[in-house]
Amino acid sequence: MLTLHRVTVRYGRFEALRGVDWSVGTGQATVTALLGPSGCGKSTLLRAVAGLEPVAAGSIAWDGQSIDDVAPHRRDFGVVFQDGQLFPGRTVRQNVAYGLARRGIRGAAARARVDEMLELVRLHDYGGRSPDALSGGQAQRVALARALAPRPRLLLLDEPLAAVDSQLREALAESIGEIVRAAGTPTVLVTHDHREAALMADTVSVMRAGTIVQTDAASRLWHRPVDEDTAEFLGARSIVDGIVGDGVLDTAVGQVRLTDESSFGTPPDGPCRVALRPEAVVATPDPEGPAVVEHAAALVASWRVRLRIADAVYEGVSSKPVRPGARVRLRLEAGGVAVIG
Ligand SMILES: Nc1ncnc2c1ncn2[C@@H]1O[C@H](COP(=O)(O)OP(=O)(O)OP(=O)(O)O)[C@@H](O)[C@H]1O
């Protein structure tokens, strides 16, 4: 298990990590995403764990033993950066074999391990190619195979999809998740994209301004964000007051029964703040309805609408075409509702 105890990293006088306490369970094949906006310190944290960034205060340990004085190449962690950084003058096979000799794995054993890794990333026919004859997604899979080949005890991935075309990103996200689980290597993944985090990770730690503000299973995170900033970062567009009574949440937009499934245990009765994703606010054309459409945009399967009730503005969806100025009634959909805190 990886444990950080009050880890601080400074660049000059700027504190990029502020006393971070964090641990990553290393049950077989868990993937933990480190999710947060640009500049919050995700890469700094990953680099500190890898030993590439000096720690100004605090301590990093593996299975209870400090690794503060262990050199990066002796930490036994695999690292993949944004653009893979394959060695250009070597073939795919030579890239994947790179870390094996240092582990004393040579000859037939090394060849077998390279074959196994190329099979795992589904590039067994590409061993003789040069890295510049690979697509971005293939290059990232080779980088993954190279990092996994020496059987590291932890894999660190820093925005592994950043340099990949947006159409390929989702498929590669799923395949990276499958590959690291098949390899059985606990993995920390840095990303600023909550969809990517959900596609790849079992557990998500949300970072903001040099600290970790929440660690939870992805599904729980969406429904019980720790604060309003986290809810907004995860895609909520409207934050409203609510009151919970007997498992029913009442807001200015409407009422909804919070099932255990949708809210991860019914919140206690009383006032609360509520975050609404657009999918939570379902609009239906109704000349007597309380809300007025301010803006409507056609998405693939629905309309995205901006709505006004008196002075308050909400974002919602409509399955029917609606025009600005039209009146609508609103219904709350439990799946897109999050009770904050
Ligand atoms: N070498 C450096 N010197 C000075 N400041 C730095 C250095 N590296 C990072 N920083 C600053 O530290 C903060 C955290 O940077 P870091 O790269 O860890 O953020 P991040 O969350 O990974 O962002 P991104 O998603 O944009 O990569 C940022 O404000 C950044 O400007």
The ligand as a MOL file (V3000), in Angstrom:
LIG
                    3D

  0  0  0     0  0            999 V3000
M  V30 BEGIN CTAB
M  V30 COUNTS 31 33 0 0 0
M  V30 BEGIN ATOM
M  V30 1 N 8.7170 23.2470 -12.3440 0
M  V30 2 C 7.8050 24.1000 -11.8540 0
M  V30 3 N 8.1530 25.3320 -11.4150 0
M  V30 4 C 7.2420 26.1800 -10.9130 0
M  V30 5 N 5.9260 25.9100 -10.7880 0
M  V30 6 C 5.5180 24.7140 -11.2170 0
M  V30 7 C 6.4280 23.7380 -11.7640 0
M  V30 8 N 5.7200 22.6360 -12.1030 0
M  V30 9 C 4.4270 22.9010 -11.7700 0
M  V30 10 N 4.3130 24.1320 -11.2320 0
M  V30 11 C 3.0680 24.7550 -10.7360 0
M  V30 12 O 2.5390 23.8970 -9.7290 0
M  V30 13 C 1.1200 23.7890 -9.8480 0
M  V30 14 C 0.7390 22.3350 -10.0040 0
M  V30 15 O 1.2440 21.8540 -11.2520 0
M  V30 16 P 0.9180 20.3870 -11.7680 0
M  V30 17 O 1.6010 20.2020 -13.0780 0
M  V30 18 O 1.1850 19.4180 -10.7010 0
M  V30 19 O -0.6540 20.5010 -11.9800 0
M  V30 20 P -1.6650 19.5010 -12.6860 0
M  V30 21 O -2.8480 19.3990 -11.7920 0
M  V30 22 O -0.9760 18.2510 -13.0610 0
M  V30 23 O -2.0580 20.3310 -13.9840 0
M  V30 24 P -2.2750 19.8780 -15.5080 0
M  V30 25 O -3.5370 19.0470 -15.5140 0
M  V30 26 O -2.4450 21.1870 -16.2030 0
M  V30 27 O -1.0560 19.1220 -15.9150 0
M  V30 28 C 0.7180 24.6580 -11.0350 0
M  V30 29 O 0.2740 25.8770 -10.5240 0
M  V30 30 C 1.9940 24.8230 -11.8150 0
M  V30 31 O 2.0380 26.0740 -12.4650 0
M  V30 END ATOM
M  V30 BEGIN BOND
M  V30 1 1 1 2
M  V30 2 1 2 3
M  V30 3 2 2 7
M  V30 4 2 3 4
M  V30 5 1 4 5
M  V30 6 2 5 6
M  V30 7 1 6 7
M  V30 8 1 6 10
M  V30 9 1 7 8
M  V30 10 2 8 9
M  V30 11 1 9 10
M  V30 12 1 10 11
M  V30 13 1 11 12
M  V30 14 1 11 30
M  V30 15 1 12 13
M  V30 16 1 13 14
M  V30 17 1 13 28
M  V30 18 1 14 15
M  V30 19 1 15 16
M  V30 20 2 16 17
M  V30 21 1 16 18
M  V30 22 1 16 19
M  V30 23 1 19 20
M  V30 24 2 20 21
M  V30 25 1 20 22
M  V30 26 1 20 23
M  V30 27 1 23 24
M  V30 28 2 24 25
M  V30 29 1 24 26
M  V30 30 1 24 27
M  V30 31 1 28 29
M  V30 32 1 28 30
M  V30 33 1 30 31
M  V30 END BOND
M  V30 END CTAB
M  END
